[in-house]
Amino acid sequence: MPKIGLSIGGANRWISLGPISFQPSEFLKISFIMYLGAWLSKNENFQGKKQGWSEKIRIAAFLIIIGVITATLIFQPDFSTMAMIVAVAILMFFSGKTPFWGTFLIVLLIFGSFILLLHFAPYRLARIKVFLNPEIDPLGMGYQLRQSLIAVGSGGTSGLGLGMSLQKLGFLPHPLADSIFAVFAEETGFVGSLILTLLFLIFFWRGIEISKRSSSNFLKLVALGTSSWITLQAFWHIGSLIGILPLSGIPFPFISYGASHLIVEFIGAGVLLNISKQT
């Protein structure tokens, strides 16, 4: 949005209102989960004149909704947030009664769309190539991954101690946000990283339990979507910094620096607690 949107690093992902700036796509995560939960719970028993057509209409409507969300995020561009939202949306959709042909069609269309997005944006394809072989561009796109692996490896078993990371002193890009797990792993080692990973797994397990015990389909879907979103985001952040997933600038839930994502994640946790209280 001209004169409102704020461009940083070539991406228009922020809205600036005087001294306040925030990232709307972060608020889109929780609001879209609630919207999709309401839409799916309302339309899951949709009955048309022909039952065969009703499922086709439902799948077509879902694809249109995803398409609109994808378009707004691609123009920023914000590929990682788009992929996260699409993954959570598919998980919520498939949790209902979806026929095999519908599942296959949706996965095929979304996979094909991702291939096209990689084709029309060479830098995304370059990230995939660097992920497969970081040595291709060690001082360019592969630099962050190399420095991250050095940080994680330097932590050893028990780490260097809190506050004692050396890689955050000018080697790791964005050490308080995009690379925060690498700093944490360097300071707390394998033991600290394992404990942190287990905490997110416990969070996901409890979220699924809340979803299973929910009194309505809407609450069930919102609990599933919220717990999946936070957990998937955490493991994408971790995976990208240890080289098992493509590198992205997705924040580490509850830990990375940044107000927008922290506020939304606490809202998500509050929603889960509220649903849990009702069950």
N, C-alpha and C positions, 0 to 999 in steps of 0.2 A: 504494500500500500504506500504510494508516494507520500513523502513528508511525515508518514507515521511509522512505516516499517524501518527498522534499523538493520543495516548491513554490516556484518562482521565476518571477515575472512572469506568474502565472496558469497555468503549465504544470507538471505533475508528471513531470518527466523525469529526476530524479536520485534516487539512493538514498544516504542519509546513515548512516554507521556511525561515530559519534563524531566524531573530527576528520577522517575521510576521507569524501569524497563522490565519486561517479562517475556516469556516464551509461550505463545498461545498453544503450540503443539503439545506441550506438557499437560495443559488443562484439557486438551482434546482427548487424551488417553482415558481419563476417568469418566468424562462426560460421554464419550462414545461407548464405553463399556455399559454405562447405565442406559443409554439410548438403545443399544443393540439388545440388551437384556429385556427391555420393555417391548421392543418390536418383536423379538423372537417368541416371548411368552404370550404375546397377544395373537400372533399369527401361526403358532405351531399347530393349532387345530382348524386352520382355515379350510373351509369347505366350499368348493366351487360347484358349478353345474356338473363338471366332470372331474373326478378325483385325480385323474391322470394329469390334467392341466393345472390343478391347484399347486402341485409340487413344483411344476415348471415355473409357474408365476412366482412362487416363493424364492426359488433359486435365482431367477432373473432379478428380482427386487434386491436380493442380497448382493449380487454382483454390481448392481447399479450403485448401491450405498457404498460399497468398497471402492468403486471407481471414482466417485465424487471425493471421498477422503484421500485417495491416492493422488488425485490430480492436485489438490491443494498443497500436499506435502512435497510433491515432485517439483513444483514451481519455486519452492523456497531456495534451494533444494534441501530435503532432509530425508535421505534414503533410509537411514537406520531407524528413525521413528516410524516411517511408513511401514517398513518390514515388520517392526514390532507390533504395530496396531493390526496389520493384516493377519499376522500369526495368531494373535489373541482372538480376533474376530472369527477366524476359521475354527479355532478350538471351541469357541462358544457355539458356533453354528453346528458343528459336528456332534456336539453333546446331545443334540436333539435327534429326532428320528429322520435321518437323511438317507435316502436310498443310495446304493453303491454307484449307480450311474451319475447321480448328482455329485457325490464326493469326487469321483474321477474327473468329471467335467470341470469342477471348480479348481481342483489342484492343477489340472492341465492348463487352464486359462491363466491362472496366476503365475505358474512357472513360465509360460510363454511370455507373459508381460514382463517378468523380471529379466528374461533374456533380451527383450527389446530395449529395456532401460539400460542394460549394460552396453548394448550395441550403440545407442545414441549418446552415451556419456562415456568417452574413452577413459576418464580418470577412474570410474568405477571398475572397469575391466582391468585397469592397471593395478588396482588394489587387490583384485582376485589373484593376479599373476604374482604379486609380491607376497601374498599370503601363502601361495603354493611354493614359492622360492624367494625368501627374503634377500638372498644374495644378489638378486638381479639389480636392485637399486639400494645398496646399503647406506648411502648418505642422503638418499631422497625419501621415497615413500616407504622404504624398508627401515628407515632410521629409528622410528618410534618402537617398532617391534623388537629390533635388535637391542636397544637400550632397556626395554621392558624385560626382556629375557635375562639380560645381565643383572638387573635389579632383583628379579625373582630368584635367580641362581645364587646371587651374593647373600641372600638371606639364610641359606643353608637350612638346618633343622630348627633352630631356635631364634634366628634373626639377629640383627645387629643391635637391637634395642630401640625402644620408642624414641623417635626424634633423631635417630642416628643414621638415617638414609643418606647415602652419598650421591645416588643417582638423581635425586630431586634437586641437587645443587647445580642446575644448568644443563644436565644431560637429558633427562626425561622431559618431553614436551607436555605442557599442562599437567604438572604433577599433582595439583589439588583437585583436578576434575577428570580429564580423560584417562590419566594414567595412575589414578589414586590406588588401585589395587596393587600395582607393581611396587609402589612405595610401601604399602602395608605389608606385602610379602617380604620385602627386604628387611623391614624393621621387626617383624614378628616371626619370620621364617615359615617353614612347612607346618609347624604345629599351629601357629596363629591363623594361617590361611585355611587349614583344615577345619578349625573351630568355626571360623566365619562362614565357610561353605556349608557346614552342618546346620548353622543357625538359619540360613536361607532355606535349606531343605526342610527343617522343622516348620518354618513359616509356611511353606507350600503345603506340607502335610496337614497342618492345622486349618489352612484355608480350604482344602478339599473336604475336610471333615465338616467344616461349617457349611459348605455348599451342600453336602449330602444330607445334612440334618435340617436344611432350610424348609420353612413352611409353605413356600410358594415357588413356582418356577422362576419368577422374576428374581427373587432373592438368591435362588440357587445359581442362576446364570451370572449375576453380578458378583457373587462370592467367587465363583470359578474364574471369571474374567479378571478380577482384581488380584487374586493370589497368583494367577498365571502370569499376568503382566509384570508384577514386581519381581517374581522369581526368574522369569525368562530374561528380563533386563539385566538382572544381577549376573546370571551365568553367561550372557552374551558379553558383558563387560569383562568378566574374568577370562572367558575363553579367547577373546580378541587379544588380550595382553599376554597370554601364554602360548599363542600361536596355533590354537586348535579351531579358531573361527576367524573370519575376515575382520580386520581392524575397523573400528568405528568410533565415533565420538559420543557414544551413548553413555549417559552418566551411571555411576554405581549407586543404586538405591540407598537412601538414608546416609550415605557417606560422602559422595562427591560434593564439591563446592558448587553452589548455585541455588538461588531461592526458589525459582519456579518449580523445579522438579521435586525439591524437598517438601514444599507446601502440598503438592498434588499427592505425593507418596504418603504423607501423614493423613491427608483426606481419605486415601484408599484404605489405610490401616484403620481409621476411624469407622469407615463404612463396614469393614469386616467385623470389627468389635460390636457394632450396632446390630448387625445381622446375627452374630453369635449370641448376643443378649436376648434377642427375640426367640431363639431356638432353645 
